[in-house]
Structure formats: C-alpha cells, structure tokens
Amino acid sequence: MSPSPQITMLKFIKNLSMLSTTLDSLQNSNAIDVLTELLRSTMKKPHFREVSNQILNTIYNMCRLSKSRQEDAALNGIIPLLLSLIHISEPTR
C-alpha cells in the first residue's frame, strides 16, 4: 500500500482505538500484532515518522488501561521497537 492511503487507514484505526466499545474488537482482530509488525517493517522507509506516530498512538490507546493488552504488546515485540525509537534523533509525538 502506498504511504498516503496507509496513513489514512492508520488514522482511522487510531480513531477507533479512542472508543472504549471497539477496544475488545481490535484486540480480537490481532491489531497489536499487525501494528507492531507494520512498525517494524516501516522503520527504514521515508514515511516512518507519520506511520509511527499513528501506530504508537493506537497502541497506547489500546494498552493504557488493560494489562492483558500490555502483555500482548510485549509478547509481540513492542518493547525492543520502543527502545530503538528512543535512539532515533527525531522526537515522536
């Protein structure tokens, strides 16, 4: 998928993650796994900053009040990705 529609879709998913009624559905659809893999695969791409902002906000919304979703994110490898993002010079929102 080209960057523009991909970012639009990620914004849509981020907006869904803001609704408490959709969090379980997102979790059941393995959204954390898909988003983590997408974040990993776009790290060297030119549109990484915008993609990472949308993905990280979505994962934050999903994980902030749920220990099971936090564990799911950790098991899917989000922690090493977050550590590598810390070392990137561009600040993430």
N, C-alpha and C positions, 0 to 999 in steps of 0.2 A: 504494500500500500504506500502511496506517495505521502510525503510529510503532511501536507495540508489536510487531507481527509483523516489521516491518522490522528492528528492533533485535535480535530473537531470531534472525533469519536471518543478520544480520551477525556475531553472536556465534558461530553455527555455522561460518560461513566462517572466522572468526578461529581457531577451534579446529582446523579443517582445515589452516590455514596453519602450525600448530605442528608438523605431521608432515612430515618430510622426504620421505616417499613420495608426498605429494599436491602438492608444490610445482610439479612439471612439469605436472601436470594442470590446476592453477589457472592457470598461465601460458598453457597451450594454449587455455584457455577464455576468454582475454582478461579475466581477473579484474581486472588492474590498470587496464585501460581503463574497465571498468564501475564499479569502486570510485572511480576518480578523477572520473568524471562524476557519480556519486552524491554525492560530497563537494561538488563544485561546485554541484550543484542544491539541496543542503540548507543552504547557508551562511546563509540568512536565515530558516530555519524554527526553531520553538521547541525541537525535539528535536535540534538540531545538535550540541550538546556530546556527547551519548551516541553519536550516529551517528559523529561524527568520531573519537571515541576508538576505536571498533571498527574503523573503516576504516584509521586510521593504524597501529594495532597490526598489522592484517592486512598492509598494505603493507610495514611494517617487517619482519615475519616473512618475507615473500616476497623482499625485496630485500637483506637483510643479508649474505648470502653469495654473491650472484650478480650479477656485473657486467652480464650481459645483461638481467636483470630490473630493475636500477637504470637502465639505459639506456632500457628500455621505459617505466618510470615517468616518466622525464624527458621522453621524447618524447610522452607522453600528458598532459603539463602539470601534473605534481605540484609542480614547483618554485615556480611562481607561487602555487599554493594554499598551500603551506607558508609562503611569505613573508607571505601575507595572514593566515594563522593566528597568526603571531608578533605581529601588531599587535592582535589581539583581546585584550581585557583578562583574560578568563578563562583560567587556565592549563589546558593539556591534559595529561592523564596521560602 
